[in-house]
Amino acid sequence: MIKVNDFCTKALHIVQNYKTLYVNGCFGAPMTIANKLRYSTKNDFNRGRAKMINSASSDTFGFDCVCLIKAILGGWNGNKNHKYGGTIVNKETNGISYGADHVPDYNADGMIAHCKDVSTYFDNIIAGEVVWMKGHIGIYIGGGQVVECTPKWSNNVQLSYLGNLSQYKKGNYRVWTKHGKLPWVDYEKVEGSVMYHIVKPGENLTKIALKYGYKSYKELLPLNPDITNPNLIKKNQMIRVR
């Protein structure tokens, strides 16, 4: 079982650090020649996007909405030499499952059906829950932000806003139908509320740290292990501050 903070961090890590593409039925596979052939002919949706899939670079990873969740739960690690990018796929008697917890091969609607504390009331949503509408699902990471893989907007794993809360009806947003807790995520050991800051022009890590009550930018580094050079943060980068 993955801790909720790690679940959110890994979802954001994919947004910020990997080239991705919406590929239906794909749970993190690198777009190698073999995988392009496999996925571009997998179903009618992908066949209609075959040119796009075949033009992807070999360091691009394919996901769809629910397969992004199954990949993270299945241990995906961005391994370009692994058939599924590092996702652990288990062969079961009734199909396949993912990772050490043997997450079933649910579609988006099946995933929300097996969540706990499912609700249509969004004022009580917490980071790490999934958000759902018919046929589509995403990961709420806090601060009004959702990580979702969709052919809409930038056609990849991307950030959008949770339009169910009025203050986040801006930019790319959706109004979702339900939210709920995944059975394979540990919500009991959340280390406080997860919160992210979107870097604005002229900001540096020191200014961001002071804004959130820290004495030094160094206090943010344990929350952001992907930052290897504190002097090199970019506009629109998301910095975890809680």
TAURBEL-V43726 format. One line per field, one symbol per residue. ss: DSSP state (a for helix, b for strand, c for the rest). psi: psi as a letter, one per 40 degrees, with the letter a starting at -180 (. if undefined). Layout:
# TAURBEL-V43726
ss = ???
psi = ???
This chain:
# TAURBEL-V43726
ss = cbbaaaaaaaaaaaaaacbbbbccccbbbbccaaaaaaaacccaaaaccaaaaacccccbbbbcaaaaaaaaacccccccccccccccbbbbccbbbbccccbbcccaaaaaaccbbbbccccccccccbbbbccbbbbbbbccbbbbbbcccccbbbbbbbcccaaaccccbbcccbbbbcccbbcccccccccbbbccccccaaaaaaaccccccaaaaccccccccccccccccbbbcc
psi = hiidddddddddddddeihiihhhehfehigidddddddeediddddeedddddeiieehhhiadddddddddeehefheehdfeehhhhhidebiihadefhifiaddddddeiifhieheeeiiieiiiiiheiiihheifeihhihieibefahiiiigedhdeegiahiihidiiihieehhedfhgihhiihhhiheiidddddddeeididdedddegeehdheegiiheihhhe.
